[in-house]
Amino acid sequence: MSRSRKKIGLAPGTLVFTGNKKLDKVIIHKLSYDSEQLEQGELDSHSEHRIAPLDNKKVDWFDVRGMHDTELIATLGANFGMHPLTLENTVDIHQRPKFEEYENGFFITLKALRFNADTKSVNNEHLAIYVTDGAVISFQETESDLFEPVRERLEKSSGRIRSRGADYLAFALMDVVVDHYYVVIEGFEEVINRLEDELTEDPTTEIKGEIHQLKKELLRIRKKVIPLREATSQFSKSEHRLIADTTPIFVRDLYEHTVHVIDNLDSNRDLLNGLQDLYISELSFKMNKVMQVLTLVSTIFIPLTFLAGIYGMNFTNIPELNYKYGYFILLGVMFVISIILIFFFRRKHWL
């Protein structure tokens, strides 16, 4: 059933998972830390009532993998004081990236992208992050550990992330997602460079199809990244009480990265437009070469046809017809004319 049909007639804030179930069960990983200590482990999703931010000086990060269990998501949302509309946006995988503020926290949605070199396509995953007092809860569709680089940074006792608050952790999670965008762009650029080389050698219809597919894929990705620019801008300018004064400068840098990603996507789209023009030019060039050869061949045969036409007329008094070697002389003249024309065309670099 389509997304629109699933949600028809439902009240705002009703939880409906609009994607496909990708895990058998929801996995919840908790990581609690401060500048001195770090504790982590997997939690039992059946004990969801005990999964809530603790009133301590540590930052608690709950990484939830799997969005299909809406009852569990609703319970977790209640434990973290999440607004019903926030929960609805969490399980709606078609939700565009955005930043929203609430009295007790702020909410971020964005898209994780991974380039598939085999299919020349990009797989995307819906992500949601909610920040409240001393706690962050992140939601992913799949089991893939997208946030492993952040976890590795936290496991090191040194570094700024261990001494910062939940707002900085939210930034770090967003940052690793945007870093993956550059990997996607590199994948596109490799394919585009390969297509350019193949296009100059042999412009086939298969290459034309690949170019068209890549253009559609770039447009689809751009629609997912463009809203993140506005979301990061709002995050960097937010004066929410949970955002420390030292965090916005890092978010502004993330905003610049997002703008850079969009610029790269636009550049790649321009390159693909150029490849399409090159494809048409190569086909036109090949067609012109064929027409040129055909024209030159026709030009060579014009005087030969003229001579053959003269001696093919049905007149009785044509002196050369009765000459013993007239036939061979005519063939020789035709041959000499052909050689002269071919030599002339080669001097003009037409052949």
LUMGUSE-183790 format. One record per residue (C-alpha): residue number from 1; residue in one letter; y, z, x. Coordinates in Angstrom, 1 decimal, m for minus. Last residue first. Example, Ala and Ser with C-alpha at 12.3 -4.5 7.8 and 13.67 -1.06 7.14 Angstrom:
<pts>
  resi  resn   north      up    east
     2     S    m1.1     7.1    13.7
     1     A    m4.5     7.8    12.3
</pts>
This chain:
<pts>
  resi  resn   north      up    east
   351     L    11.1   m47.4    39.8
   350     W    14.8   m47.4    38.8
   349     H    15.8   m46.4    42.3
   348     K    18.2   m49.4    42.5
   347     R    16.3   m50.7    45.5
   346     R    13.1   m50.1    43.6
   345     F    14.4   m52.2    40.7
   344     F    15.3   m55.1    43.0
   343     F    11.9   m55.0    44.8
   342     I    10.2   m55.1    41.4
   341     L    12.4   m58.0    40.2
   340     I    11.7   m60.0    43.4
   339     I     8.0   m59.3    43.2
   338     S     7.8   m60.5    39.6
   337     I     9.8   m63.6    40.3
   336     V     7.4   m64.4    43.2
   335     F     4.4   m63.9    41.0
   334     M     5.8   m66.1    38.2
   333     V     6.6   m68.9    40.8
   332     G     3.1   m68.6    42.1
   331     L     1.6   m68.9    38.7
   330     L     3.7   m72.0    38.0
   329     I     2.6   m73.5    41.3
   328     F    m1.1   m72.8    40.5
   327     Y    m0.7   m74.6    37.1
   326     G     1.2   m77.5    38.6
   325     Y    m1.4   m78.2    41.4
   324     K    m2.6   m81.6    40.1
   323     Y     0.6   m82.6    38.4
   322     N     0.1   m83.9    34.9
   321     L     1.7   m81.0    33.2
   320     E     4.5   m80.9    35.8
   319     P     6.1   m84.0    34.3
   318     I     6.5   m82.8    30.7
   317     N     6.6   m86.0    28.6
   316     T     4.2   m85.3    25.7
   315     F     6.0   m82.4    24.3
   314     N     4.1   m79.6    22.6
   313     M     5.8   m76.6    24.2
   312     G     3.7   m74.3    26.3
   311     Y     5.3   m75.2    29.5
   310     I     8.6   m73.9    28.3
   309     G     7.2   m70.8    26.7
   308     A     5.2   m69.8    29.8
   307     L     8.4   m70.1    31.8
   306     F    10.3   m67.9    29.3
   305     T     7.5   m65.5    29.1
   304     L     7.6   m65.0    32.9
   303     P    11.4   m64.7    32.7
   302     I    11.1   m61.9    30.1
   301     F     7.9   m60.3    31.6
   300     I     9.8   m58.3    34.3
   299     T    12.3   m57.0    31.8
   298     S     9.5   m55.8    29.5
   297     V     7.9   m53.9    32.4
   296     L    11.3   m52.4    33.2
   295     T    11.9   m51.4    29.6
   294     L     8.4   m49.8    29.4
   293     V     9.1   m47.9    32.6
   292     Q    12.5   m46.7    31.4
   291     M    11.1   m45.7    28.0
   290     V     8.4   m43.5    29.7
   289     K    11.0   m41.9    31.9
   288     N    13.3   m41.3    28.9
   287     M    10.5   m39.6    27.1
   286     K     9.8   m37.4    30.1
   285     F    13.5   m36.5    30.3
   284     S    13.7   m35.8    26.6
   283     L    10.7   m33.5    26.8
   282     E    12.2   m31.7    29.7
   281     S    15.5   m31.4    28.0
   280     I    13.9   m30.0    24.8
   279     Y    12.0   m27.4    26.9
   278     L    15.1   m26.6    28.9
   277     D    17.0   m25.9    25.6
   276     Q    14.2   m23.6    24.5
   275     L    14.2   m22.0    28.0
   274     G    18.0   m21.4    27.6
   273     N    17.5   m19.7    24.3
   272     L    14.8   m17.6    26.0
   271     L    17.3   m16.7    28.7
   270     D    19.9   m15.8    26.1
   269     R    17.3   m13.4    24.4
   268     N    16.6   m11.9    27.8
   267     S    20.3   m11.2    28.3
   266     D    20.6    m9.7    24.8
   265     L    17.6    m7.4    25.6
   264     N    19.2    m6.5    28.9
   263     D    22.5    m5.6    27.2
   262     I    20.6    m3.4    24.7
   261     V    18.9    m1.6    27.6
   260     H    22.2    m1.1    29.3
   259     V    23.7     0.4    26.1
   258     T    20.8     2.8    26.0
   257     H    21.2     3.7    29.6
   256     E    24.9     4.4    28.9
   255     Y    24.0     6.7    26.0
   254     L    21.5     8.5    28.3
   253     D    24.4     9.2    30.7
   252     R    26.4    10.5    27.8
   251     V    23.5    12.7    26.9
   250     F    23.6    14.2    30.5
   249     I    27.4    14.9    30.1
   248     P    26.7    16.4    26.6
   247     T    24.3    19.1    28.0
   246     T    26.6    21.4    30.1
   245     D    28.6    22.7    27.1
   244     A    25.4    23.9    25.5
   243     I    24.2    22.4    22.2
   242     L    22.9    25.0    19.8
   241     R    26.3    25.7    18.3
   240     H    26.8    22.1    17.3
   239     E    29.8    20.4    18.8
   238     S    28.3    16.9    18.8
   237     K    29.9    14.2    20.9
   236     S    26.9    13.5    23.1
   235     F    24.5    13.7    20.2
   234     Q    26.7    11.3    18.1
   233     S    26.7     8.8    20.9
   232     T    23.0     9.2    21.4
   231     A    22.4     8.4    17.7
   230     E    24.8     5.4    17.7
   229     R    23.0     3.9    20.7
   228     L    19.7     4.7    19.1
   227     P    20.6     2.5    16.1
   226     I    20.5    m0.6    18.4
   225     V    17.0     0.2    19.8
   224     K    14.8    m0.6    16.8
   223     K    16.7    m3.7    15.7
   222     R    16.6    m4.9    19.3
   221     I    12.9    m4.5    19.4
   220     R    12.4    m6.8    16.4
   219     L    14.8    m9.4    17.9
   218     L    13.0    m9.3    21.2
   217     E     9.7    m9.8    19.4
   216     K    11.0   m12.8    17.5
   215     K    12.3   m14.4    20.7
   214     L     9.0   m13.7    22.4
   213     Q     7.1   m15.5    19.7
   212     H     9.4   m18.6    19.8
   211     I     9.0   m18.8    23.6
   210     E     5.3   m18.4    23.4
   209     G     5.1   m21.2    20.8
   208     K     7.2   m23.6    23.0
   207     I     4.8   m22.8    25.9
   206     E     1.9   m23.8    23.7
   205     T     3.6   m27.0    22.8
   204     T     3.5   m28.0    26.4
   203     P     6.4   m28.5    28.9
   202     D     4.4   m29.2    32.1
   201     E     5.9   m28.3    35.5
   200     T     9.4   m27.2    34.6
   199     L     8.1   m25.2    31.7
   198     E     5.4   m23.5    33.7
   197     D     8.0   m22.0    36.1
   196     E    10.2   m21.0    33.2
   195     L     7.3   m19.5    31.3
   194     R     6.4   m17.3    34.3
   193     N    10.0   m16.1    34.6
   192     I    10.0   m15.2    30.9
   191     V     6.7   m13.4    31.1
   190     E     7.9   m11.3    34.0
   189     E    11.2   m10.6    32.3
   188     F     9.5    m9.4    29.1
   187     G     7.4    m6.9    31.1
   186     E    10.4    m5.7    33.0
   185     I    12.2    m5.1    29.6
   184     V     9.2    m3.1    28.3
   183     V     9.2    m1.0    31.5
   182     Y    13.0    m0.4    31.0
   181     Y    12.3     0.8    27.5
   180     H     9.9     3.4    28.9
   179     D    12.9     5.1    30.5
   178     V    14.4     5.4    27.0
   177     V    11.5     7.5    25.9
   176     V    11.7     9.7    29.0
   175     D    15.4    10.3    28.3
   174     M    14.7    11.3    24.6
   173     L    12.3    14.0    25.7
   172     A    14.7    15.2    28.4
   171     F    17.6    15.4    25.8
   170     A    15.5    17.5    23.5
   169     L    14.6    19.8    26.5
   168     Y    18.4    20.0    27.2
   167     D    19.0    21.2    23.6
   166     A    16.2    23.8    23.9
   165     G    17.9    25.6    26.7
   164     R    18.3    25.1    30.5
   163     S    16.8    27.0    33.4
   162     R    13.4    25.3    33.4
   161     I    15.1    21.8    33.1
   160     R    17.2    22.3    36.2
   159     G    14.5    22.1    38.7
   158     S    12.1    24.5    40.5
   157     S     9.1    26.2    39.0
   156     K     7.3    23.0    38.5
   155     E     5.3    23.0    35.3
   154     L     8.4    22.0    33.4
   153     R     8.7    18.8    35.4
   152     E     5.1    17.9    34.7
   151     R     5.6    18.5    31.0
   150     V     8.6    16.2    31.0
   149     P     6.6    13.5    32.7
   148     E     3.7    14.0    30.2
   147     F     6.0    13.3    27.2
   146     L     4.3    10.1    26.1
   145     D     0.9    11.8    26.0
   144     S    m1.0     9.3    23.9
   143     E    m2.5    11.1    20.9
   142     T    m0.7     9.0    18.3
   141     E     2.0     9.3    15.7
   140     Q     4.2    11.7    17.6
   139     F     6.2    14.7    16.4
   138     S     8.4    17.1    18.5
   137     I     9.2    20.7    17.8
   136     V    11.8    22.4    19.9
   135     A    12.6    26.1    20.0
   134     G    15.1    28.6    21.2
   133     D    17.2    28.5    18.1
   132     T    16.4    25.1    16.4
   131     V    15.8    21.6    17.7
   130     Y    13.8    19.0    15.7
   129     I    12.4    15.9    17.4
   128     A    10.9    12.9    15.6
   127     L     9.0     9.9    17.1
   126     H     7.7     6.7    15.5
   125     E     5.6     4.5    17.8
   124     N     6.1     0.9    18.8
   123     N     3.7    m1.6    20.3
   122     V     5.5    m4.5    21.9
   121     S     4.1    m8.1    22.1
   120     K     3.1   m10.6    24.8
   119     T    m0.5   m10.2    23.5
   118     D    m2.1    m9.5    26.9
   117     A     1.0    m7.9    28.5
   116     N     1.3    m5.3    25.8
   115     F     4.7    m3.6    26.3
   114     R     5.1     0.0    25.0
   113     L     8.0     1.2    22.9
   112     A     8.7     4.7    21.6
   111     K    11.1     4.8    18.6
   110     L    13.7     7.4    17.7
   109     T    14.4    10.2    15.3
   108     I    16.6    13.2    16.1
   107     F    17.2    16.4    14.1
   106     F    19.6    19.3    14.7
   105     G    19.4    23.0    14.1
   104     N    20.1    26.0    11.8
   103     E    23.2    24.7    10.0
   102     Y    22.0    21.1    10.1
   101     E    23.0    18.2    12.3
   100     E    21.6    14.7    12.1
    99     F    20.9    12.1    14.9
    98     K    19.4     8.7    14.1
    97     P    16.7     6.2    15.0
    96     R    15.6     4.1    11.9
    95     Q    13.0     5.5     9.6
    94     H    10.0     3.1     9.2
    93     I     7.5     5.7    10.4
    92     D     8.5     7.9     7.4
    91     V     6.7    11.2     8.3
    90     T     9.7    12.7    10.0
    89     N    12.2    11.3     7.6
    88     E    10.6    13.2     4.8
    87     L    10.6    16.3     6.9
    86     T    14.3    16.0     7.6
    85     L    14.9    15.4     3.9
    84     P    13.1    18.6     3.1
    83     H    15.4    20.5     5.5
    82     M    13.6    22.2     8.5
    81     G    13.5    26.0     8.7
    80     F    11.0    26.0    11.5
    79     N     8.3    27.7     9.6
    78     A     9.1    25.6     6.5
    77     G     8.8    22.4     8.6
    76     L     5.5    23.6    10.0
    75     T     4.2    24.1     6.5
    74     A     5.4    20.7     5.3
    73     I     3.9    19.0     8.4
    72     L     0.6    20.7     7.7
    71     E     0.7    19.5     4.1
    70     T     1.7    16.0     5.2
    69     D    m1.3    15.5     7.4
    68     H    m0.8    11.9     8.6
    67     M     1.8    12.8    11.2
    66     G    m0.4    13.1    14.4
    65     R     0.5    14.6    17.7
    64     V     2.7    17.8    17.4
    63     D     4.3    19.0    20.6
    62     F     5.6    22.5    20.0
    61     W     8.1    23.6    22.7
    60     D     9.2    27.2    22.8
    59     V    12.2    28.1    25.0
    58     K    12.1    31.7    26.2
    57     K    14.5    34.5    25.4
    56     N    12.5    35.8    22.5
    55     D    12.5    35.6    18.7
    54     L     9.5    33.3    18.4
    53     P     9.6    29.8    16.9
    52     A     6.8    29.1    14.5
    51     I     3.1    28.3    14.5
    50     R     1.5    31.3    12.9
    49     H     1.4    29.7     9.5
    48     E    m0.2    26.6    11.0
    47     S    m3.4    28.4    11.9
    46     H    m5.5    25.5    10.8
    45     S    m3.8    23.4    13.4
    44     D    m5.4    25.5    16.1
    43     L    m3.0    25.6    19.1
    42     E    m3.4    24.0    22.5
    41     G    m2.1    25.7    25.5
    40     Q     1.0    26.5    27.6
    39     E     2.7    29.4    29.4
    38     L     5.6    29.2    31.8
    37     Q     7.4    31.9    33.7
    36     E    10.5    32.6    35.7
    35     S    13.2    30.1    34.6
    34     D    12.0    30.3    31.0
    33     Y     8.9    28.8    29.4
    32     S     6.7    28.3    26.3
    31     L     4.6    25.2    25.9
    30     K     2.6    24.6    22.8
    29     H     0.3    21.7    22.1
    28     I    m0.5    20.8    18.5
    27     I    m3.1    18.1    17.7
    26     V    m3.5    16.8    14.2
    25     K    m6.9    15.7    13.2
    24     D    m8.8    12.4    13.0
    23     L    m6.0    10.5    14.7
    22     K    m4.4     7.2    14.0
    21     K    m3.8     7.4    10.2
    20     N    m1.7     4.4     9.2
    19     G     2.0     4.7     8.4
    18     T     4.1     5.6     5.4
    17     F     3.3     9.3     5.3
    16     V     4.8    10.6     2.1
    15     L     6.6    13.9     2.0
    14     T     8.9    14.2    m1.0
    13     G    12.4    15.1     0.2
    12     P    14.2    12.8    m2.3
    11     A    12.1    12.7    m5.6
    10     L     9.4    10.1    m5.9
     9     G     9.8     7.1    m8.3
     8     I     8.7     4.5    m5.7
     7     K     7.7     6.0    m2.4
     6     K     4.3     4.5    m1.8
     5     R     5.4     1.2    m3.3
     4     S     8.3     0.9    m0.8
     3     R     6.0     1.7     2.2
     2     S     3.5    m0.9     1.3
     1     M     0.0     0.0     0.0
</pts>
